[in-house]
């Protein structure tokens, strides 16, 4: 059975802030932009990233909207070089994100760091490149 993934949806507290973070801060291209929903085209072969107001997303799933901390998921970006890892993390911080783990060489031979977006979602930025 094949189950292609078409989108990753994040529930966010402030849709305008999140849209600005991803569009202006990280340069993601907006595909759809409505009152309660924004989606980004991340390029050929990648699923879309969708932002949905937190309360509306919880209501859509039929679950409580309360909860914080680690949400059981992280999202990964894989640029071609260490310089681009650092640049991506700098851009995220400049757009309102926070460094969670400074980028550094790893024991597995790569280079990576983590940032969180304004809603606390974790993003790992990693490369095997120089």
N, C-alpha and C positions, 0 to 999 in steps of 0.2 A: 504494500500500500504506500502511496506517495502522498505526503501532506505538505505541500509547499507553504511557506510562510510569506504572507503578503504584507503584514504590517506589525509593528511593535507599538502598542498604545501605552502612554503614560498618563496617569491621572495627575493633574497639576492644580495647585492652590490658586495661582494667578495666571490665567491664560495669556494675557498680554506680556507679562514678564517672561514667561517661558518661551513664547514666540520670539521675543527680542533676543533672548539668550541663544536659541538655536539658529535663528535666521541671521542676526547681525553679528553675534559673538562667534559662532562657529561656521557661519557661511552656508548653512543648509538651505537648499532651494525650496521655497514654499510651493506646494502643489495645490492644496485647497485651504481656504481660510473662511470659516463661518463664525457665527456668534459664539458657539460652544466648542468648536473643533478646529484644529489646524493640522494639516499633514505636510510632510516634507518628502521630496523625492531625493533619496540618497545615492542614486546612480544605478546604472544597469546591473542587474544581478543582486541588488540589495533590497530588503523589504523597506516599505515606507516607515517613517517615524510619525506617529500620530500623537497629538496632545489633546486631551479631553479634560474639561473641568472636573476636579476631584469628586465633588458631590454627585455630579451627573454620571461619572464613570462608575462609582459605587452603586448608585441606583440602577444603572443599566445592568450590572452584574447581579443585583439583588443581595449585596453584602453590606455590612456596616462600613461607614466611611472613616471610622477611627483607626488609628495605628500609626506607628512611626518607627524610626530606626531602620535596620537592615530589612529590606523587603523581599529577600530571597532571590535577588537578581542583580546582575551588573551587565553593562553593555560595553562592547569592545570596539575600539577603532584601531586600525592597523596601518598607520602611515609608513612610508618607505625609509625613513631615517630618524636618527635620534634628534636631529634638529627639528624635524616636524613633530615629533612627540612633544618636545619642549614648547614649541610654538602653539600647538593645540591646547596644551594645559594653560599656557599664558593667556591665550584668547578666552578660554573658559573662565578664568579668574577675572579678567578684565570685563567680562560680560555679566559678572555677578555670581559665578560659581566659586567653589573653594577647593584648595588642594587637600586631598585626603592622604595621599602618599606621594612624596616627592619622587620624580622620575630618577631611576638609577639602574645600573647594570644588574642583571639577575644571574642567579646560579645556573639557569637553563640556557644562558648564552644570549638572551635578548636584552632589551632595555625597555622599562615601562614605569608608569606612574598612574595614579588615580586622581580624578577630580569628582566632585559632586556638583550637580546642577542646583539651581535655587530651591528645588523641591526635595533635595536629598538623594536623588538617584545617583548611583555610582557608575562612573565611566572609566574604564581602563584604556589607556593609550599605550600600545606596545609595538615594538618593531624588532626584527632580527637584523635590520640594516645598520649601516654606520651612520 
